[in-house]
Amino acid sequence: MDIAQLKMFQTVVECGTMTKASVQLHCVPSNITARIKQLEEELGAPLFYREGKSLKLTPSGEIFLNYCQKILALCDEAKRSIHPDAPPSGPLKIGAIESSATTRLPNLLAKYHQRYPEVSIQIITGTWKQLLVDISQHKLDGAIVAGSIEFPMLNRLSIYQEEIILIAPRIFR
């Protein structure tokens, strides 16, 4: 079973005949007939009642059509999701050191989620060394860490500067 067979099956259902489907798919009717028969053999069930040139779905064909539509819709969604112009979607795993996870990330991620609601954000906290290892092993998509990091095969980008403040008791004179 392949995507081309599923598209052929769906087109035959929509058109009602192999001949009409062949025109829409730009191929010969015998090719569609052969591919549909292969599909039926693989599934172990007839998908159509054949009444002359017209076709009617069998109960198995009705069930299979539902799955076929879902599969083809997922294929289209997958293509759209990785298109360069597509907005981000899917899971985003971000690692962070504890201090960044509690102070820096909430506002940043809230804004990001408003802009890209189809992205499912997951935050993982840990030490900066563990986070870097997790990124290099593709367990995380990125991480917020402190310090100057030199780690092979990873890119880094400074996103904010910490203001260092010394707090000490007042000295009275």
Buried (B, 14 or more C-beta within 10 A) or exposed (E): EEEEBBBBBBBBBEBEBBBBBBEEBEBEBEEBBEBBEEBBEEBEBBBBEEEEEEBEBBEBBEBBBEEBEEBBEEEEEEEEEEEEEEEEBEEBBBBBBEEBBEEBBEEBBEEBBEEEEEBEBEBBBBEBEBBBBBBEEEEBBBBBBEEEEEBEEEEEEEEEEEEEEEEEEEEEE
